Amino acid sequence: MTRIIIFDVDSTLLAVESLDFAVEQSLSRKPGGKAQAAELAEITSRGMAGALDFRQSLEQRIAMAPLSQQEIMMISVQLAEMLTPGMFELSRALRDKGHGVFAVSGGFIELLGPALSTLGFMPGDVRCNRFEYDEAGLVSGFDRENPLSRSGGKAVAVRALKTLANASTAVMVGDGMTDYEAFAEGAADAFIGFGGVVRREPVAARAPAFANSVDELAGLLGV
């Protein structure tokens, strides 16, 4: 039996919120984009703090600027350069110690794939949402059957990964309330809140352990 470490991706492994970054790039090319960008940040903040249902947050952000497949491909390459400093070394050190290292995200694999590959994650180590497209190749929505598209979905993913890895202990690491929920619902055995990119006070107040930097996180994980 092994211990597995399950990382959130946006504002944890990555130094940005990937969907927000993608939508902001699209909005920047449109009239009135700056005002919409401020609205976008508010939607994300409310969702991460648990004040807005996660699925509603996804729907509202995607609707602000339907992305094309070409845009997504270009943005995914940019995101691969936006890793949180120190996370590559930490994930490698955990693997070297024999821990299973996984990524579970409410973000989209089409945006996150190159970044996660850079961090050493294989496809089987990753659970994310997926976009759906219309006939013109624009994002029209997402796979609603995926548990990660709703609140509480990370608990479902964590339970499945723990079983898959035959793990005795699952530690969830992340910045948002959806990450904490995986622990609160009993799927993860431990939770470490991460504030090295964005410190979310509702998470910091509830987390049994909290790291303000990657160095602090490494210490809490015993690396």
C-alpha angles and dihedrals in degrees: 000000000000142000116247126200116211117196130199110224113210112072089358113058087011124050091223142043101259100208091046091049091051094048091045090054090053094044092050088069094052133076111262091017095136093060091047090049090059090051089049092055090051093051091051094046092052092047095049091048092052094247093116128044109257095231091051089050091054093047094049095047095047091048092056094071121002105220125219123226089245092054091049092052093051093045092049089060091052091049091056086067093053101073118147105258111257097019094102090055093044095050091047092049091051092051090047088056090055099255121141109241120201138170124220118182142169084213125094126271091217089064099034103041099092093044093050091047089053088053091055100256118147119214091257091056094061136077117184143144123269130220125236120214137208126227091275092057095252123134107263099172142304141275103284092190090067108098089217090068091072140050111278092025095118090063088058092050094046093051091050094049092048090054093044092052093042085230126174093203134026120196117196119206123189151117103239142071091247087063092048089049090064088062097038090053091052099248095112119049093211137017131205116191114217122212100165092111103021125002109216108196097207088057095043090051093054104034115105086213129020133191122199093190141021089255090056090047092052089052093051090049092050097246 
